[in-house]
Amino acid sequence: MSPRAAWRLERLGFGPVYDYVGGKIDWMAAGLPTVRASTNERRAIDVVVEPATCGPETLVADLPSGQDVLVINDERIVLGRVRAGATGGAAAEDVMQPGPTTVRANEPVDPLLNRMTKRNVAEMIVTTPEGRLLGAVRSPSK
C-alpha cells in the first residue's frame, strides 16, 4: 500500500515523497523520529546514554578501568564488549566477547528495565537494525 500512497501524495502536490521500504517498525528500531498520539510510554532511545567505546586495535591497557567497554568500528557497528577487569597488552578485539546482546531503539523502557533487573544486567546496548550503536540503557539499580 505504501507505494500507492506515495504516488497519491505526489499527485496531490506533496513532494518529494519517498516510499520507505523498511517499514514503520524498522524506522522506529533505527531510532528515527516519530510522532506519537500518547507520549506516556518511554522507549529505549528516550533514555540512552553514551557508553564507553574503543576501536578494535585499542590496547586493553589503554581502556578505562572498572567498566565494560564496547568495541565499535569506524561506522559505529558494535563488534563486541571488553569486560571490566580485562588485562594484558592485547588489542581489544583479541579479548572482547563478540556479539553482545542488543535491543532496538523502539523497545519500551519499563519492561526492558524489569528484564534487566531480573537478570542482573547493568547496561543494555541499543543499536539500529544494522548494528550501529545508538547508546546504552543503564539500570537505575546498578
N, CA, C and O atoms as CSV, one atom per row, in Angstrom:
chain,resi,resn,atom,element,x,y,z
A,1,MET,N,N,0.812,-1.198,0.000
A,1,MET,CA,C,0.000,0.000,0.000
A,1,MET,C,C,0.859,1.268,0.000
A,1,MET,O,O,0.434,2.294,-0.530
A,2,SER,N,N,2.055,1.214,0.583
A,2,SER,CA,C,2.829,2.447,0.692
A,2,SER,C,C,3.256,3.019,-0.653
A,2,SER,O,O,3.270,4.243,-0.783
A,3,PRO,N,N,3.610,2.216,-1.675
A,3,PRO,CA,C,3.932,2.831,-2.968
A,3,PRO,C,C,2.731,3.576,-3.554
A,3,PRO,O,O,2.880,4.635,-4.165
A,4,ARG,N,N,1.562,3.016,-3.362
A,4,ARG,CA,C,0.349,3.654,-3.859
A,4,ARG,C,C,0.094,4.978,-3.127
A,4,ARG,O,O,-0.267,5.978,-3.748
A,5,ALA,N,N,0.283,4.974,-1.811
A,5,ALA,CA,C,0.084,6.188,-1.021
A,5,ALA,C,C,1.099,7.261,-1.409
A,5,ALA,O,O,0.755,8.439,-1.499
A,6,ALA,N,N,2.351,6.856,-1.640
A,6,ALA,CA,C,3.379,7.816,-2.048
A,6,ALA,C,C,3.022,8.441,-3.395
A,6,ALA,O,O,3.152,9.652,-3.576
A,7,TRP,N,N,2.578,7.621,-4.327
A,7,TRP,CA,C,2.180,8.130,-5.639
A,7,TRP,C,C,1.027,9.121,-5.491
A,7,TRP,O,O,1.030,10.177,-6.122
A,8,ARG,N,N,0.040,8.779,-4.653
A,8,ARG,CA,C,-1.126,9.644,-4.465
A,8,ARG,C,C,-0.726,10.984,-3.847
A,8,ARG,O,O,-1.223,12.030,-4.265
A,9,LEU,N,N,0.158,10.961,-2.864
A,9,LEU,CA,C,0.618,12.207,-2.244
A,9,LEU,C,C,1.322,13.102,-3.253
A,9,LEU,O,O,1.128,14.317,-3.252
A,10,GLU,N,N,2.140,12.500,-4.115
A,10,GLU,CA,C,2.804,13.294,-5.153
A,10,GLU,C,C,1.788,13.898,-6.109
A,10,GLU,O,O,1.943,15.048,-6.522
A,11,ARG,N,N,0.760,13.154,-6.467
A,11,ARG,CA,C,-0.284,13.660,-7.367
A,11,ARG,C,C,-1.058,14.813,-6.726
A,11,ARG,O,O,-1.588,15.676,-7.427
A,12,LEU,N,N,-1.122,14.822,-5.380
A,12,LEU,CA,C,-1.828,15.893,-4.666
A,12,LEU,C,C,-0.937,17.114,-4.438
A,12,LEU,O,O,-1.373,18.101,-3.846
A,13,GLY,N,N,0.307,17.045,-4.905
A,13,GLY,CA,C,1.187,18.208,-4.809
A,13,GLY,C,C,2.221,18.153,-3.701
A,13,GLY,O,O,2.995,19.097,-3.540
A,14,PHE,N,N,2.255,17.086,-2.941
A,14,PHE,CA,C,3.282,16.944,-1.921
A,14,PHE,C,C,4.530,16.377,-2.581
A,14,PHE,O,O,4.448,15.614,-3.544
A,15,GLY,N,N,5.668,16.754,-2.060
A,15,GLY,CA,C,6.865,16.177,-2.658
A,15,GLY,C,C,8.118,16.807,-2.136
A,15,GLY,O,O,8.062,17.889,-1.553
A,16,PRO,N,N,9.221,16.188,-2.318
A,16,PRO,CA,C,9.259,14.831,-2.841
A,16,PRO,C,C,8.753,13.830,-1.792
A,16,PRO,O,O,8.898,14.052,-0.590
A,17,VAL,N,N,8.174,12.758,-2.250
A,17,VAL,CA,C,7.647,11.703,-1.388
A,17,VAL,C,C,8.462,10.441,-1.636
A,17,VAL,O,O,8.748,10.091,-2.781
A,18,TYR,N,N,8.836,9.759,-0.553
A,18,TYR,CA,C,9.632,8.544,-0.659
A,18,TYR,C,C,8.873,7.380,-0.032
A,18,TYR,O,O,8.152,7.549,0.951
A,19,ASP,N,N,9.040,6.232,-0.598
A,19,ASP,CA,C,8.474,5.008,-0.050
A,19,ASP,C,C,9.563,4.340,0.779
A,19,ASP,O,O,10.531,3.816,0.227
A,20,TYR,N,N,9.410,4.355,2.100
A,20,TYR,CA,C,10.402,3.737,2.977
A,20,TYR,C,C,10.101,2.245,3.049
A,20,TYR,O,O,9.194,1.823,3.767
A,21,VAL,N,N,10.847,1.465,2.317
A,21,VAL,CA,C,10.582,0.046,2.151
A,21,VAL,C,C,10.740,-0.720,3.461
A,21,VAL,O,O,10.070,-1.731,3.670
A,22,GLY,N,N,11.608,-0.255,4.336
A,22,GLY,CA,C,11.849,-0.958,5.591
A,22,GLY,C,C,10.636,-1.008,6.495
A,22,GLY,O,O,10.521,-1.917,7.318
A,23,GLY,N,N,9.733,-0.061,6.365
A,23,GLY,CA,C,8.518,-0.055,7.160
A,23,GLY,C,C,8.656,0.701,8.460
A,23,GLY,O,O,9.750,1.090,8.869
A,24,LYS,N,N,7.521,0.898,9.096
A,24,LYS,CA,C,7.433,1.691,10.330
A,24,LYS,C,C,8.275,1.088,11.457
A,24,LYS,O,O,8.991,1.818,12.142
A,25,ILE,N,N,8.204,-0.201,11.658
A,25,ILE,CA,C,8.940,-0.833,12.756
A,25,ILE,C,C,10.441,-0.671,12.551
A,25,ILE,O,O,11.165,-0.384,13.504
A,26,ASP,N,N,10.916,-0.850,11.330
A,26,ASP,CA,C,12.330,-0.662,11.031
A,26,ASP,C,C,12.738,0.790,11.286
A,26,ASP,O,O,13.805,1.049,11.843
A,27,TRP,N,N,11.900,1.725,10.883
A,27,TRP,CA,C,12.153,3.157,11.105
A,27,TRP,C,C,12.306,3.425,12.594
A,27,TRP,O,O,13.263,4.074,13.016
A,28,MET,N,N,11.363,2.925,13.395
A,28,MET,CA,C,11.389,3.152,14.837
A,28,MET,C,C,12.580,2.443,15.478
A,28,MET,O,O,13.211,2.991,16.382
A,29,ALA,N,N,12.890,1.235,15.022
A,29,ALA,CA,C,14.009,0.481,15.578
A,29,ALA,C,C,15.333,1.181,15.332
A,29,ALA,O,O,16.280,1.011,16.100
A,30,ALA,N,N,15.404,1.963,14.273
A,30,ALA,CA,C,16.618,2.719,13.966
A,30,ALA,C,C,16.730,3.993,14.790
A,30,ALA,O,O,17.720,4.718,14.688
A,31,GLY,N,N,15.714,4.270,15.609
A,31,GLY,CA,C,15.753,5.461,16.454
A,31,GLY,C,C,15.417,6.738,15.725
A,31,GLY,O,O,15.728,7.829,16.201
A,32,LEU,N,N,14.783,6.612,14.570
A,32,LEU,CA,C,14.416,7.791,13.803
A,32,LEU,C,C,13.154,8.415,14.389
A,32,LEU,O,O,12.370,7.718,15.034
A,33,PRO,N,N,12.941,9.716,14.177
A,33,PRO,CA,C,11.832,10.401,14.846
A,33,PRO,C,C,10.457,9.930,14.389
A,33,PRO,O,O,10.245,9.595,13.224
A,34,THR,N,N,9.540,9.917,15.334
A,34,THR,CA,C,8.147,9.580,15.061
A,34,THR,C,C,7.262,10.539,15.848
A,34,THR,O,O,7.713,11.197,16.786
A,35,VAL,N,N,6.015,10.604,15.457
A,35,VAL,CA,C,5.028,11.383,16.196
A,35,VAL,C,C,4.065,10.378,16.804
A,35,VAL,O,O,3.507,9.532,16.105
A,36,ARG,N,N,3.876,10.480,18.119
A,36,ARG,CA,C,3.016,9.522,18.814
A,36,ARG,C,C,1.798,10.238,19.379
A,36,ARG,O,O,1.882,11.385,19.818
A,37,ALA,N,N,0.664,9.543,19.360
A,37,ALA,CA,C,-0.552,10.099,19.948
A,37,ALA,C,C,-0.387,10.209,21.457
A,37,ALA,O,O,-0.842,11.178,22.064
A,38,SER,N,N,0.259,9.225,22.062
A,38,SER,CA,C,0.499,9.231,23.502
A,38,SER,C,C,1.997,9.137,23.732
A,38,SER,O,O,2.658,8.246,23.199
A,39,THR,N,N,2.528,10.047,24.518
A,39,THR,CA,C,3.965,10.027,24.808
A,39,THR,C,C,4.233,9.483,26.205
A,39,THR,O,O,5.311,9.698,26.759
A,40,ASN,N,N,3.252,8.775,26.780
A,40,ASN,CA,C,3.421,8.219,28.125
A,40,ASN,C,C,4.426,7.082,28.161
A,40,ASN,O,O,5.141,6.921,29.150
A,41,GLU,N,N,4.492,6.299,27.107
A,41,GLU,CA,C,5.407,5.166,27.082
A,41,GLU,C,C,6.769,5.601,26.551
A,41,GLU,O,O,6.902,5.993,25.392
A,42,ARG,N,N,7.779,5.526,27.422
A,42,ARG,CA,C,9.135,5.856,27.004
A,42,ARG,C,C,9.743,4.663,26.274
A,42,ARG,O,O,9.451,3.504,26.569
A,43,ARG,N,N,10.588,4.990,25.323
A,43,ARG,CA,C,11.305,3.977,24.557
A,43,ARG,C,C,12.783,4.032,24.927
A,43,ARG,O,O,13.250,5.000,25.527
A,44,ALA,N,N,13.500,2.995,24.564
A,44,ALA,CA,C,14.926,2.934,24.880
A,44,ALA,C,C,15.666,4.173,24.374
A,44,ALA,O,O,16.533,4.707,25.066
A,45,ILE,N,N,15.325,4.628,23.174
A,45,ILE,CA,C,16.016,5.792,22.604
A,45,ILE,C,C,15.822,7.045,23.450
A,45,ILE,O,O,16.630,7.971,23.378
A,46,ASP,N,N,14.751,7.084,24.256
A,46,ASP,CA,C,14.464,8.251,25.095
A,46,ASP,C,C,15.393,8.348,26.298
A,46,ASP,O,O,15.514,9.421,26.889
A,47,VAL,N,N,16.053,7.255,26.674
A,47,VAL,CA,C,16.853,7.260,27.907
A,47,VAL,C,C,18.297,6.801,27.695
A,47,VAL,O,O,19.013,6.561,28.668
A,48,VAL,N,N,18.733,6.678,26.444
A,48,VAL,CA,C,20.097,6.190,26.209
A,48,VAL,C,C,21.141,7.181,26.689
A,48,VAL,O,O,20.933,8.394,26.693
A,49,VAL,N,N,22.267,6.622,27.091
A,49,VAL,CA,C,23.468,7.390,27.427
A,49,VAL,C,C,24.590,6.874,26.540
A,49,VAL,O,O,24.492,5.786,25.974
A,50,GLU,N,N,25.641,7.646,26.422
A,50,GLU,CA,C,26.782,7.226,25.598
A,50,GLU,C,C,27.687,6.319,26.422
A,50,GLU,O,O,28.249,6.764,27.423
A,51,PRO,N,N,27.841,5.057,26.024
A,51,PRO,CA,C,28.715,4.148,26.771
A,51,PRO,C,C,30.176,4.354,26.392
A,51,PRO,O,O,30.483,5.020,25.403
A,52,ALA,N,N,31.070,3.780,27.182
A,52,ALA,CA,C,32.491,3.794,26.861
A,52,ALA,C,C,32.717,2.928,25.622
A,52,ALA,O,O,32.193,1.818,25.526
A,53,THR,N,N,33.493,3.442,24.684
A,53,THR,CA,C,33.771,2.709,23.446
A,53,THR,C,C,35.252,2.782,23.106
A,53,THR,O,O,35.992,3.628,23.608
A,54,CYS,N,N,35.653,1.869,22.240
A,54,CYS,CA,C,37.014,1.886,21.719
A,54,CYS,C,C,37.019,1.211,20.357
A,54,CYS,O,O,36.040,0.577,19.964
A,55,GLY,N,N,38.108,1.350,19.653
A,55,GLY,CA,C,38.275,0.671,18.381
A,55,GLY,C,C,38.847,-0.713,18.601
A,55,GLY,O,O,39.351,-1.006,19.685
A,56,PRO,N,N,38.779,-1.566,17.598
A,56,PRO,CA,C,39.285,-2.936,17.744
A,56,PRO,C,C,40.776,-3.011,18.064
A,56,PRO,O,O,41.222,-3.938,18.739
A,57,GLU,N,N,41.553,-2.029,17.576
A,57,GLU,CA,C,43.006,-2.066,17.774
A,57,GLU,C,C,43.453,-1.470,19.096
A,57,GLU,O,O,44.629,-1.574,19.444
A,58,THR,N,N,42.546,-0.847,19.845
A,58,THR,CA,C,42.906,-0.219,21.118
A,58,THR,C,C,43.471,-1.268,22.066
A,58,THR,O,O,42.910,-2.354,22.211
A,59,LEU,N,N,44.582,-0.935,22.706
A,59,LEU,CA,C,45.186,-1.864,23.654
A,59,LEU,C,C,44.360,-1.917,24.932
A,59,LEU,O,O,43.866,-0.896,25.410
A,60,VAL,N,N,44.218,-3.119,25.478
A,60,VAL,CA,C,43.459,-3.309,26.713
A,60,VAL,C,C,44.017,-2.425,27.819
A,60,VAL,O,O,43.257,-1.883,28.622
A,61,ALA,N,N,45.336,-2.274,27.868
A,61,ALA,CA,C,45.968,-1.454,28.898
A,61,ALA,C,C,45.527,0.012,28.815
A,61,ALA,O,O,45.608,0.737,29.807
A,62,ASP,N,N,45.063,0.454,27.642
A,62,ASP,CA,C,44.643,1.847,27.463
A,62,ASP,C,C,43.160,2.070,27.736
A,62,ASP,O,O,42.688,3.203,27.653
A,63,LEU,N,N,42.411,1.007,28.062
A,63,LEU,CA,C,40.971,1.135,28.311
A,63,LEU,C,C,40.726,1.661,29.711
A,63,LEU,O,O,41.539,1.440,30.609
A,64,PRO,N,N,39.599,2.363,29.907
A,64,PRO,CA,C,39.276,2.823,31.254
A,64,PRO,C,C,39.075,1.628,32.180
A,64,PRO,O,O,38.469,0.631,31.789
A,65,SER,N,N,39.577,1.726,33.393
A,65,SER,CA,C,39.472,0.590,34.316
A,65,SER,C,C,38.126,0.619,35.039
A,65,SER,O,O,37.519,1.673,35.230
A,66,GLY,N,N,37.687,-0.563,35.430
A,66,GLY,CA,C,36.484,-0.668,36.243
A,66,GLY,C,C,35.173,-0.583,35.491
A,66,GLY,O,O,34.118,-0.488,36.118
A,67,GLN,N,N,35.203,-0.613,34.170
A,67,GLN,CA,C,33.947,-0.577,33.418
A,67,GLN,C,C,34.067,-1.368,32.130
A,67,GLN,O,O,35.152,-1.533,31.574
A,68,ASP,N,N,32.915,-1.853,31.668
A,68,ASP,CA,C,32.870,-2.517,30.373
A,68,ASP,C,C,33.063,-1.479,29.279
A,68,ASP,O,O,32.684,-0.319,29.439
A,69,VAL,N,N,33.656,-1.901,28.166
A,69,VAL,CA,C,33.881,-1.012,27.026
A,69,VAL,C,C,33.398,-1.726,25.766
A,69,VAL,O,O,33.746,-2.881,25.520
A,70,LEU,N,N,32.595,-1.022,24.973
A,70,LEU,CA,C,32.111,-1.585,23.714
A,70,LEU,C,C,33.152,-1.370,22.627
A,70,LEU,O,O,33.742,-0.295,22.517
A,71,VAL,N,N,33.366,-2.389,21.840
A,71,VAL,CA,C,34.293,-2.309,20.713
A,71,VAL,C,C,33.454,-2.018,19.473
A,71,VAL,O,O,32.565,-2.791,19.118
A,72,ILE,N,N,33.747,-0.894,18.819
A,72,ILE,CA,C,32.993,-0.481,17.635
A,72,ILE,C,C,33.963,-0.175,16.496
A,72,ILE,O,O,35.132,0.135,16.722
A,73,ASN,N,N,33.451,-0.269,15.262
A,73,ASN,CA,C,34.289,0.090,14.119
A,73,ASN,C,C,34.057,1.559,13.749
A,73,ASN,O,O,33.364,2.280,14.467
A,74,ASP,N,N,34.630,1.993,12.647
A,74,ASP,CA,C,34.514,3.396,12.227
A,74,ASP,C,C,33.086,3.806,11.899
A,74,ASP,O,O,32.769,4.995,11.906
A,75,GLU,N,N,32.224,2.841,11.613
A,75,GLU,CA,C,30.817,3.122,11.305
A,75,GLU,C,C,29.933,2.987,12.547
A,75,GLU,O,O,28.708,3.045,12.438
A,76,ARG,N,N,30.531,2.811,13.711
A,76,ARG,CA,C,29.848,2.628,14.999
A,76,ARG,C,C,29.085,1.303,15.090
A,76,ARG,O,O,28.151,1.173,15.882
A,77,ILE,N,N,29.487,0.324,14.276
A,77,ILE,CA,C,28.895,-1.005,14.367
A,77,ILE,C,C,29.502,-1.696,15.593
A,77,ILE,O,O,30.722,-1.732,15.758
A,78,VAL,N,N,28.630,-2.245,16.448
A,78,VAL,CA,C,29.095,-2.910,17.662
A,78,VAL,C,C,29.675,-4.274,17.296
A,78,VAL,O,O,28.988,-5.134,16.745
A,79,LEU,N,N,30.960,-4.449,17.615
A,79,LEU,CA,C,31.659,-5.690,17.318
A,79,LEU,C,C,31.712,-6.614,18.529
A,79,LEU,O,O,31.663,-7.836,18.388
A,80,GLY,N,N,31.811,-6.031,19.709
A,80,GLY,CA,C,31.926,-6.842,20.917
A,80,GLY,C,C,32.026,-5.969,22.144
A,80,GLY,O,O,31.860,-4.750,22.090
A,81,ARG,N,N,32.307,-6.643,23.273
A,81,ARG,CA,C,32.422,-5.942,24.551
A,81,ARG,C,C,33.630,-6.481,25.300
A,81,ARG,O,O,33.828,-7.691,25.406
A,82,VAL,N,N,34.443,-5.550,25.823
A,82,VAL,CA,C,35.543,-5.925,26.703
A,82,VAL,C,C,35.039,-5.720,28.122
A,82,VAL,O,O,34.668,-4.609,28.503
A,83,ARG,N,N,35.026,-6.784,28.894
A,83,ARG,CA,C,34.528,-6.720,30.265
A,83,ARG,C,C,35.513,-6.009,31.177
A,83,ARG,O,O,36.726,-6.068,30.974
A,84,ALA,N,N,34.973,-5.337,32.182
A,84,ALA,CA,C,35.802,-4.669,33.189
A,84,ALA,C,C,36.755,-5.692,33.794
A,84,ALA,O,O,36.380,-6.838,34.040
A,85,GLY,N,N,37.957,-5.274,34.023
A,85,GLY,CA,C,38.941,-6.170,34.631
A,85,GLY,C,C,39.811,-6.912,33.643
A,85,GLY,O,O,40.726,-7.633,34.043
A,86,ALA,N,N,39.539,-6.747,32.341
A,86,ALA,CA,C,40.399,-7.389,31.342
A,86,ALA,C,C,41.799,-6.810,31.469
A,86,ALA,O,O,41.961,-5.608,31.682
A,87,THR,N,N,42.800,-7.652,31.339
A,87,THR,CA,C,44.182,-7.191,31.493
A,87,THR,C,C,45.026,-7.681,30.333
A,87,THR,O,O,44.614,-8.540,29.553
A,88,GLY,N,N,46.199,-7.121,30.244
A,88,GLY,CA,C,47.159,-7.582,29.249
A,88,GLY,C,C,47.436,-6.526,28.199
A,88,GLY,O,O,46.814,-5.465,28.176
A,89,GLY,N,N,48.389,-6.842,27.327
A,89,GLY,CA,C,48.799,-5.917,26.293
A,89,GLY,C,C,48.132,-6.164,24.962
A,89,GLY,O,O,48.502,-5.570,23.950
A,90,ALA,N,N,47.133,-7.055,24.965
A,90,ALA,CA,C,46.462,-7.411,23.716
A,90,ALA,C,C,45.545,-6.290,23.249
A,90,ALA,O,O,45.216,-5.374,24.004
A,91,ALA,N,N,45.145,-6.383,22.002
A,91,ALA,CA,C,44.169,-5.442,21.451
A,91,ALA,C,C,42.776,-5.835,21.921
A,91,ALA,O,O,42.525,-6.993,22.255
A,92,ALA,N,N,41.878,-4.865,21.943
A,92,ALA,CA,C,40.504,-5.090,22.400
A,92,ALA,C,C,39.834,-6.216,21.627
A,92,ALA,O,O,39.120,-7.025,22.220
A,93,GLU,N,N,40.048,-6.286,20.319
A,93,GLU,CA,C,39.399,-7.327,19.517
A,93,GLU,C,C,39.872,-8.730,19.883
A,93,GLU,O,O,39.187,-9.710,19.591
A,94,ASP,N,N,41.042,-8.834,20.520
A,94,ASP,CA,C,41.567,-10.141,20.905
A,94,ASP,C,C,40.933,-10.676,22.190
A,94,ASP,O,O,40.936,-11.884,22.426
A,95,VAL,N,N,40.391,-9.785,23.019
A,95,VAL,CA,C,39.826,-10.215,24.304
A,95,VAL,C,C,38.339,-9.934,24.422
A,95,VAL,O,O,37.719,-10.298,25.422
A,96,MET,N,N,37.757,-9.292,23.416
A,96,MET,CA,C,36.336,-8.935,23.503
A,96,MET,C,C,35.443,-10.162,23.432
A,96,MET,O,O,35.814,-11.200,22.884
A,97,GLN,N,N,34.253,-10.009,24.004
A,97,GLN,CA,C,33.201,-11.006,23.838
A,97,GLN,C,C,32.414,-10.563,22.612
A,97,GLN,O,O,31.747,-9.529,22.660
A,98,PRO,N,N,32.472,-11.315,21.516
A,98,PRO,CA,C,31.800,-10.878,20.292
A,98,PRO,C,C,30.284,-10.987,20.394
A,98,PRO,O,O,29.753,-11.804,21.147
A,99,GLY,N,N,29.609,-10.161,19.633
A,99,GLY,CA,C,28.159,-10.240,19.508
A,99,GLY,C,C,27.371,-10.049,20.784
A,99,GLY,O,O,26.553,-10.906,21.120
A,100,PRO,N,N,27.581,-8.954,21.519
A,100,PRO,CA,C,26.808,-8.762,22.746
A,100,PRO,C,C,25.318,-8.574,22.446
A,100,PRO,O,O,24.938,-8.160,21.350
A,101,THR,N,N,24.497,-8.883,23.425
A,101,THR,CA,C,23.052,-8.719,23.291
A,101,THR,C,C,22.716,-7.245,23.113
A,101,THR,O,O,23.275,-6.380,23.787
A,102,THR,N,N,21.790,-6.974,22.193
A,102,THR,CA,C,21.360,-5.598,21.942
A,102,THR,C,C,19.841,-5.541,21.871
A,102,THR,O,O,19.173,-6.563,21.709
A,103,VAL,N,N,19.308,-4.329,21.994
A,103,VAL,CA,C,17.883,-4.085,21.776
A,103,VAL,C,C,17.750,-2.926,20.802
A,103,VAL,O,O,18.718,-2.213,20.538
A,104,ARG,N,N,16.567,-2.744,20.278
A,104,ARG,CA,C,16.297,-1.667,19.330
A,104,ARG,C,C,15.787,-0.419,20.049
A,104,ARG,O,O,15.343,-0.473,21.196
A,105,ALA,N,N,15.864,0.680,19.353
A,105,ALA,CA,C,15.511,1.988,19.902
A,105,ALA,C,C,14.054,2.088,20.320
A,105,ALA,O,O,13.726,2.857,21.224
A,106,ASN,N,N,13.173,1.326,19.680
A,106,ASN,CA,C,11.741,1.427,19.983
A,106,ASN,C,C,11.307,0.503,21.122
A,106,ASN,O,O,10.115,0.422,21.418
A,107,GLU,N,N,12.230,-0.184,21.755
A,107,GLU,CA,C,11.923,-1.076,22.883
A,107,GLU,C,C,11.316,-0.262,24.033
A,107,GLU,O,O,11.913,0.730,24.452
A,108,PRO,N,N,10.153,-0.652,24.550
A,108,PRO,CA,C,9.567,0.060,25.700
A,108,PRO,C,C,10.499,-0.028,26.918
A,108,PRO,O,O,11.005,-1.102,27.240
A,109,VAL,N,N,10.719,1.099,27.584
A,109,VAL,CA,C,11.712,1.175,28.656
A,109,VAL,C,C,11.332,0.374,29.892
A,109,VAL,O,O,12.162,-0.375,30.408
A,110,ASP,N,N,10.105,0.508,30.381
A,110,ASP,CA,C,9.758,-0.146,31.650
A,110,ASP,C,C,9.917,-1.663,31.602
A,110,ASP,O,O,10.543,-2.222,32.502
A,111,PRO,N,N,9.380,-2.358,30.592
A,111,PRO,CA,C,9.628,-3.805,30.531
A,111,PRO,C,C,11.115,-4.145,30.369
A,111,PRO,O,O,11.586,-5.150,30.902
A,112,LEU,N,N,11.845,-3.311,29.637
A,112,LEU,CA,C,13.279,-3.535,29.464
A,112,LEU,C,C,13.998,-3.442,30.806
A,112,LEU,O,O,14.810,-4.307,31.135
A,113,LEU,N,N,13.705,-2.404,31.580
A,113,LEU,CA,C,14.347,-2.248,32.891
A,113,LEU,C,C,13.973,-3.397,33.822
A,113,LEU,O,O,14.808,-3.849,34.606
A,114,ASN,N,N,12.743,-3.872,33.749
A,114,ASN,CA,C,12.327,-5.012,34.565
A,114,ASN,C,C,13.135,-6.260,34.208
A,114,ASN,O,O,13.601,-6.974,35.096
A,115,ARG,N,N,13.303,-6.525,32.902
A,115,ARG,CA,C,14.105,-7.675,32.473
A,115,ARG,C,C,15.554,-7.537,32.922
A,115,ARG,O,O,16.175,-8.506,33.360
A,116,MET,N,N,16.081,-6.330,32.809
A,116,MET,CA,C,17.461,-6.093,33.218
A,116,MET,C,C,17.636,-6.360,34.717
A,116,MET,O,O,18.627,-6.961,35.131
A,117,THR,N,N,16.681,-5.916,35.516
A,117,THR,CA,C,16.751,-6.135,36.960
A,117,THR,C,C,16.681,-7.623,37.287
A,117,THR,O,O,17.472,-8.120,38.089
A,118,LYS,N,N,15.741,-8.332,36.672
A,118,LYS,CA,C,15.589,-9.772,36.923
A,118,LYS,C,C,16.844,-10.549,36.561
A,118,LYS,O,O,17.184,-11.529,37.223
A,119,ARG,N,N,17.531,-10.117,35.517
A,119,ARG,CA,C,18.714,-10.837,35.034
A,119,ARG,C,C,20.026,-10.238,35.534
A,119,ARG,O,O,21.111,-10.661,35.135
A,120,ASN,N,N,19.902,-9.239,36.421
A,120,ASN,CA,C,21.076,-8.581,36.999
A,120,ASN,C,C,21.993,-7.992,35.924
A,120,ASN,O,O,23.213,-8.145,35.983
A,121,VAL,N,N,21.393,-7.322,34.951
A,121,VAL,CA,C,22.123,-6.680,33.854
A,121,VAL,C,C,22.182,-5.175,34.133
A,121,VAL,O,O,21.151,-4.528,34.319
A,122,ALA,N,N,23.386,-4.636,34.159
A,122,ALA,CA,C,23.563,-3.225,34.474
A,122,ALA,C,C,23.370,-2.309,33.272
A,122,ALA,O,O,22.946,-1.163,33.428
A,123,GLU,N,N,23.676,-2.803,32.077
A,123,GLU,CA,C,23.645,-1.957,30.887
A,123,GLU,C,C,23.193,-2.764,29.679
A,123,GLU,O,O,23.666,-3.878,29.454
A,124,MET,N,N,22.273,-2.195,28.903
A,124,MET,CA,C,21.812,-2.852,27.676
A,124,MET,C,C,22.165,-1.948,26.492
A,124,MET,O,O,21.891,-0.748,26.510
A,125,ILE,N,N,22.762,-2.528,25.488
A,125,ILE,CA,C,23.200,-1.793,24.304
A,125,ILE,C,C,22.009,-1.583,23.372
A,125,ILE,O,O,21.228,-2.503,23.128
A,126,VAL,N,N,21.880,-0.362,22.854
A,126,VAL,CA,C,20.809,-0.034,21.913
A,126,VAL,C,C,21.448,0.237,20.555
A,126,VAL,O,O,22.328,1.087,20.424
A,127,THR,N,N,20.984,-0.509,19.541
A,127,THR,CA,C,21.539,-0.361,18.195
A,127,THR,C,C,20.418,-0.240,17.168
A,127,THR,O,O,19.254,-0.521,17.453
A,128,THR,N,N,20.794,0.176,15.988
A,128,THR,CA,C,19.887,0.142,14.845
A,128,THR,C,C,19.782,-1.307,14.387
A,128,THR,O,O,20.556,-2.148,14.844
A,129,PRO,N,N,18.841,-1.619,13.492
A,129,PRO,CA,C,18.767,-2.997,12.971
A,129,PRO,C,C,20.066,-3.454,12.294
A,129,PRO,O,O,20.334,-4.653,12.218
A,130,GLU,N,N,20.858,-2.519,11.810
A,130,GLU,CA,C,22.127,-2.862,11.165
A,130,GLU,C,C,23.263,-3.032,12.167
A,130,GLU,O,O,24.378,-3.372,11.772
A,131,GLY,N,N,23.005,-2.801,13.463
A,131,GLY,CA,C,24.030,-2.968,14.483
A,131,GLY,C,C,24.791,-1.715,14.835
A,131,GLY,O,O,25.785,-1.791,15.557
A,132,ARG,N,N,24.358,-0.549,14.347
A,132,ARG,CA,C,25.032,0.724,14.641
A,132,ARG,C,C,24.645,1.196,16.043
A,132,ARG,O,O,23.463,1.266,16.377
A,133,LEU,N,N,25.638,1.516,16.850
A,133,LEU,CA,C,25.431,1.936,18.226
A,133,LEU,C,C,24.658,3.247,18.315
A,133,LEU,O,O,25.026,4.242,17.691
A,134,LEU,N,N,23.582,3.233,19.099
A,134,LEU,CA,C,22.821,4.441,19.399
A,134,LEU,C,C,23.082,4.910,20.822
A,134,LEU,O,O,22.957,6.097,21.122
A,135,GLY,N,N,23.443,3.978,21.697
A,135,GLY,CA,C,23.701,4.302,23.093
A,135,GLY,C,C,23.457,3.079,23.961
A,135,GLY,O,O,23.433,1.948,23.476
A,136,ALA,N,N,23.277,3.324,25.248
A,136,ALA,CA,C,23.020,2.228,26.186
A,136,ALA,C,C,21.998,2.685,27.210
A,136,ALA,O,O,21.944,3.856,27.586
A,137,VAL,N,N,21.195,1.740,27.649
A,137,VAL,CA,C,20.250,1.977,28.743
A,137,VAL,C,C,20.900,1.404,29.986
A,137,VAL,O,O,21.334,0.252,29.992
A,138,ARG,N,N,20.968,2.200,31.032
A,138,ARG,CA,C,21.564,1.750,32.284
A,138,ARG,C,C,20.481,1.500,33.315
A,138,ARG,O,O,19.522,2.264,33.433
A,139,SER,N,N,20.648,0.425,34.055
A,139,SER,CA,C,19.712,0.080,35.109
A,139,SER,C,C,19.871,1.077,36.248
A,139,SER,O,O,20.998,1.341,36.668
A,140,PRO,N,N,18.778,1.639,36.763
A,140,PRO,CA,C,18.898,2.606,37.855
A,140,PRO,C,C,19.424,1.981,39.141
A,140,PRO,O,O,19.932,2.687,40.012
A,141,SER,N,N,19.307,0.662,39.267
A,141,SER,CA,C,19.759,-0.003,40.492
A,141,SER,C,C,21.231,-0.362,40.470
A,141,SER,O,O,21.752,-0.869,41.463
A,142,LYS,N,N,21.919,-0.112,39.357
A,142,LYS,CA,C,23.338,-0.503,39.245
A,142,LYS,C,C,24.241,0.688,39.404
A,142,LYS,O,O,25.462,0.550,39.339
